[in-house]
Amino acid sequence: MSKMWAGRTEGVTSSLADDFNSSIRFDQRMYREDITGSMAHAGMLGATGIITEDESDKLIDGLSEILSDIDSGKLPINPDCEDIHMFVEEVLTSRLGDLGKKLHTARSRNDQVALDTRMYTRSEITSIQEKLISLCEAVIDKAEEYKDYVMPGYTHLQRAQPITFGHQLMCYVEMLGRDIARLSDAKVRVNVSPIGSCALAGTTYHTDRGYEANKLGFDSVSGNSIDGVSDRDFVCETLSDLSIIMMHLSRFSEEIVLWSSWEFKFVELSDSFTTGSSIMPQKKNPDMAELVRGKTGRVYGDLITILTVLKGLPLAYNKDMQEDKECLFDGIDTVKMCLDVFTGMVSSMKANRENMLLAAQKGFINATDLADYLVRKGLPFRSAYKISGRIVAKCIETGKVLETMTIDEYKEFSELFESDLYQEIDLKNCVDKRISEGGTSVSSVEKQIAQAKERISNLKKGLELK
Ligand code: ARG
C-alpha cells in the first residue's frame, strides 16, 4: 500500500523496510496523548481562523470518537501502520474524508511525537510518584512498629554502633523522599509544550502556541522551534531519576537479602513474597528483592541507551530519535512494577527482635560509648579510645564481652572506671542517648516519622491525591 507521505516517491517500501521503520508496535500506547494533542491542535486551527470553527468542531468530534472507539476496543490499532500518529490521521481521514486531511496543517510529526512523549512522560511521572508515596507509607509503618528494636548499625558491613531498626528504615524514607522531589523537578522541564515547532523552523501560519499549551495543561511553550523537536533531555532526565530510584531500591533489596539469610535472620519475608527451590526443600528465597536488584541494571541500560542515541546527533529531528521510546517505556514499566512488588514485600515483612539484639550484643558495638564514658570522666578522647580498644582486645582474648567484664578487670585499664559504666554501655541506653537531630534514639526516630508523615501529606495534596 502506498504511504500517506507518497509524493516525492511512490511511497511503496519493502516489507522489510516497513517492519524496520515502524514504531506502532510500541508507540500505540500513546494513542490517548496523540488524540488529545490533535484535538487541541484542531481547536487552535479553528480559533485562529486557519480552518473554520465548523471544520474544527467536526475534527474534534471525529477525534473524540476515535478515542472512545479505541478505548472500548471497537477500533483495533492497525499494526501495519507506520506509527500511532499516522494511524489516527488515517482513520480520521477515512471517516471524515478530505476534512481529515486538514488536521496536519501547521504541524509535523516531529513536534507531534515530541508532544505525545512529553504528555505521556508527565502522567507516568505522577503515577510513579504516587507509587513512591505508597512505598514510603509502608516503610514508615514498619519503622513505627520497630522503632525500639535494637540492632547493630554497620559500616564496612562490620558491626559499628547500636541503632534501632526504625532508624535504619527511616533512612530509606529519606532516599525515597528525594526521589519524589527529583521527579517533581524533572516534571518542570517535561511540562513544556513543543507543539507548533512544526518540522523544525516554525510555520508561516498565524498559529497560537499558547492556546494548545494551555488546553493540554502545559506550563510553558518551548522557546526555540529547533529545540522543540530535537530535545530529548527530558527522556534522559526521567531515566536518570528512575535509575536513582532503582539504585535506592537495589540497596534496600541487598539489605533484605542479607537480613533474611540464616546468617542474620533479622527479618522474615512473608510466604507470599518469597519462593521455594525445586530441589532444596528448606529454601525460602528472597526472589523479589533479588529481581529488583537485578532489574536495576536494566533501567541503567535504558538510561545509557538514550544517552548514546542522542550523542552526536545533528539538529534537528533524526529517525534515530524514534529509539527514545522503548527505553523510556521499559524504564517506566520496570520501575512501576518494582515499586508495587517492593511495597507488598515490605508491608508483609516481619522483624525478629531477639536476633537483632543478639547480633548487637556480639560485636562490641558499645565500645564508642565506653570511650565516651572515660571522656566524661576527664580523659581526652584519643586516650579513652586507646584504652577501650585494649579492653576489646582483652575481651576477644578471654572470650568475654564488655558487659561481662568485672569492675576489677576494668580498673586494670583505668582507675576512672566505676560501676556506673555498665549503665553507660547498656545497648538500649546507648541507643536512647543518641538524641541528636536525626539520631537513632526512639524519640528522635519518632520525630523523623512525624516529619515524614507531614511531608507525605503535603505531597499528596500537591499531587491532588486522596
Ligand atoms: N515514529 C516517529 C518517532 O517516533 C515519529 C516522527 C517521525 N517523523 C519523521 N519525520 N519521520 O520518532
Boltz pocket constraint, residues with backbone or C-beta under 6 A from the ligand:
constraints:
  - pocket:
      binder: B
      contacts: [[A, 21], [A, 23], [A, 27], [A, 82], [A, 83], [A, 109], [A, 110], [A, 113], [A, 317], [A, 318], [A, 319], [A, 321], [A, 322], [A, 323]]
      max_distance: 6.0
